[in-house]
């Protein structure tokens, strides 16, 4: 069932466009040394944006400096990009939720919206 929903997502839910946008964004961020950690988060979002069905978002526990750097990265991400990405996914979710057929796709956009707000320290599994 996940395979069928993922194929429909790629065509009708905007999965191909979303994944492409995240990939381009990630490549641009990785061109700078400072942007590499943020580019890696964009690649994570691209993977989930391409095939979201059958995956859940889970917290990755880190200790010591990794947790502090992750929080700093999340705050920077939230201020510079996360809010705008979150709003775009919410808008797409609302548009898709209007029809019964679009409800599963809307739920996936909500999953992406949550990850787009605070991506460091989370993984899709």
C-alpha positions as a Markdown table, in Angstrom:
| # | Residue | x | y | z |
|---|---|---|---|---|
| 1 | Unk | 0.0 | 0.0 | 0.0 |
| 2 | Unk | 2.9 | 2.4 | 0.8 |
| 3 | Unk | 4.3 | 1.8 | -2.7 |
| 4 | Unk | 1.1 | 2.8 | -4.4 |
| 5 | Unk | 0.6 | 5.8 | -2.1 |
| 6 | Unk | 4.2 | 6.9 | -2.7 |
| 7 | Unk | 3.8 | 6.6 | -6.5 |
| 8 | Unk | 0.6 | 8.7 | -6.3 |
| 9 | Unk | 2.4 | 11.2 | -4.0 |
| 10 | Unk | 5.2 | 11.7 | -6.6 |
| 11 | Unk | 2.7 | 12.5 | -9.3 |
| 12 | Unk | -0.3 | 14.1 | -7.6 |
| 13 | Unk | 0.9 | 15.1 | -4.1 |
| 14 | Unk | 3.8 | 17.2 | -5.3 |
| 15 | Unk | 6.5 | 14.8 | -4.1 |
| 16 | Unk | 8.7 | 15.2 | -7.1 |
| 17 | Unk | 8.6 | 19.0 | -7.0 |
| 18 | Unk | 9.2 | 19.1 | -3.2 |
| 19 | Unk | 12.1 | 16.7 | -3.4 |
| 20 | Unk | 13.7 | 18.7 | -6.2 |
| 21 | Unk | 13.3 | 22.0 | -4.4 |
| 22 | Unk | 14.9 | 20.5 | -1.2 |
| 23 | Unk | 17.8 | 19.0 | -3.3 |
| 24 | Unk | 18.5 | 22.3 | -5.0 |
| 25 | Unk | 18.4 | 24.1 | -1.7 |
| 26 | Unk | 20.7 | 21.5 | -0.1 |
| 27 | Unk | 23.2 | 21.7 | -2.9 |
| 28 | Unk | 23.3 | 25.5 | -2.6 |
| 29 | Unk | 23.8 | 25.3 | 1.1 |
| 30 | Unk | 26.6 | 22.8 | 0.8 |
| 31 | Unk | 28.5 | 25.1 | -1.5 |
| 32 | Unk | 29.6 | 26.9 | 1.7 |
| 33 | Unk | 31.4 | 25.3 | 4.6 |
| 34 | Unk | 29.0 | 27.0 | 7.1 |
| 35 | Unk | 25.9 | 25.7 | 5.2 |
| 36 | Unk | 26.9 | 22.0 | 5.1 |
| 37 | Unk | 25.0 | 21.0 | 8.2 |
| 38 | Unk | 21.9 | 22.8 | 6.9 |
| 39 | Unk | 22.3 | 21.3 | 3.5 |
| 40 | Unk | 22.3 | 17.8 | 5.0 |
| 41 | Unk | 19.1 | 18.6 | 6.7 |
| 42 | Unk | 17.6 | 19.7 | 3.4 |
| 43 | Unk | 18.7 | 16.4 | 1.9 |
| 44 | Unk | 16.9 | 14.6 | 4.8 |
| 45 | Unk | 13.8 | 16.6 | 4.0 |
| 46 | Unk | 14.2 | 15.8 | 0.3 |
| 47 | Unk | 14.2 | 12.1 | 1.0 |
| 48 | Unk | 11.1 | 12.3 | 3.1 |
| 49 | Unk | 9.5 | 14.6 | 0.7 |
| 50 | Unk | 10.0 | 12.2 | -2.2 |
| 51 | Unk | 8.7 | 9.0 | -0.5 |
| 52 | Unk | 6.9 | 9.9 | 2.8 |
| 53 | Unk | 4.4 | 7.1 | 3.1 |
| 54 | Unk | 5.5 | 4.3 | 5.5 |
| 55 | Unk | 8.0 | 6.5 | 7.3 |
| 56 | Unk | 7.7 | 8.1 | 10.8 |
| 57 | Unk | 9.7 | 10.9 | 12.3 |
| 58 | Unk | 11.6 | 9.9 | 15.4 |
| 59 | Unk | 13.8 | 11.8 | 17.9 |
| 60 | Unk | 17.6 | 11.0 | 17.7 |
| 61 | Unk | 19.0 | 11.4 | 21.2 |
| 62 | Unk | 22.4 | 13.0 | 21.5 |
| 63 | Unk | 24.5 | 13.9 | 24.5 |
| 64 | Unk | 27.1 | 16.5 | 25.2 |
| 65 | Unk | 28.0 | 19.1 | 22.5 |
| 66 | Unk | 25.9 | 17.4 | 19.8 |
| 67 | Unk | 22.7 | 18.3 | 21.5 |
| 68 | Unk | 23.7 | 21.9 | 22.1 |
| 69 | Unk | 24.9 | 22.3 | 18.5 |
| 70 | Unk | 21.7 | 20.7 | 17.2 |
| 71 | Unk | 19.6 | 23.1 | 19.2 |
| 72 | Unk | 21.6 | 26.1 | 17.9 |
| 73 | Unk | 21.2 | 24.7 | 14.3 |
| 74 | Unk | 17.4 | 24.3 | 14.9 |
| 75 | Unk | 17.1 | 27.8 | 16.1 |
| 76 | Unk | 19.0 | 29.2 | 13.1 |
| 77 | Unk | 17.0 | 26.9 | 10.8 |
| 78 | Unk | 13.7 | 28.0 | 12.3 |
| 79 | Unk | 14.4 | 31.7 | 12.0 |
| 80 | Unk | 15.9 | 31.6 | 8.5 |
| 81 | Unk | 14.0 | 29.0 | 6.7 |
| 82 | Unk | 11.8 | 26.8 | 8.9 |
| 83 | Unk | 8.9 | 29.1 | 9.4 |
| 84 | Unk | 8.5 | 29.7 | 5.6 |
| 85 | Unk | 8.8 | 26.0 | 4.8 |
| 86 | Unk | 6.3 | 25.2 | 7.5 |
| 87 | Unk | 3.8 | 27.7 | 6.2 |
| 88 | Unk | 4.1 | 26.4 | 2.6 |
| 89 | Unk | 3.5 | 22.8 | 3.8 |
| 90 | Unk | 0.5 | 23.9 | 5.8 |
| 91 | Unk | -0.9 | 25.7 | 2.8 |
| 92 | Unk | -0.5 | 22.7 | 0.6 |
| 93 | Unk | -2.0 | 20.5 | 3.3 |
| 94 | Unk | -5.1 | 22.7 | 3.6 |
| 95 | Unk | -5.5 | 22.8 | -0.2 |
| 96 | Unk | -5.3 | 19.0 | -0.4 |
| 97 | Unk | -7.5 | 18.4 | 2.6 |
| 98 | Unk | -10.5 | 19.9 | 0.7 |
| 99 | Unk | -11.0 | 16.7 | -1.2 |
| 100 | Unk | -11.4 | 13.2 | 0.3 |
| 101 | Unk | -8.8 | 11.8 | -2.0 |
| 102 | Unk | -6.3 | 14.5 | -1.0 |
| 103 | Unk | -6.5 | 13.8 | 2.8 |
| 104 | Unk | -3.7 | 11.2 | 2.9 |
| 105 | Unk | -1.4 | 13.6 | 1.0 |
| 106 | Unk | -2.4 | 16.5 | 3.3 |
| 107 | Unk | -1.3 | 14.3 | 6.3 |
| 108 | Unk | 2.1 | 13.8 | 4.7 |
| 109 | Unk | 2.5 | 17.5 | 4.2 |
| 110 | Unk | 1.7 | 18.0 | 7.9 |
| 111 | Unk | 4.5 | 15.4 | 8.7 |
| 112 | Unk | 6.9 | 17.4 | 6.5 |
| 113 | Unk | 5.8 | 20.6 | 8.1 |
| 114 | Unk | 6.7 | 19.4 | 11.6 |
| 115 | Unk | 10.1 | 18.2 | 10.4 |
| 116 | Unk | 10.7 | 21.4 | 8.5 |
| 117 | Unk | 10.3 | 23.4 | 11.8 |
| 118 | Unk | 12.9 | 21.5 | 13.8 |
| 119 | Unk | 15.0 | 19.1 | 11.6 |
| 120 | Unk | 18.2 | 18.7 | 13.7 |
| 121 | Unk | 17.9 | 15.7 | 16.0 |
| 122 | Unk | 15.1 | 14.0 | 14.1 |
| 123 | Unk | 15.2 | 11.3 | 11.6 |
| 124 | Unk | 12.7 | 9.6 | 9.3 |
| 125 | Unk | 12.5 | 5.9 | 9.7 |
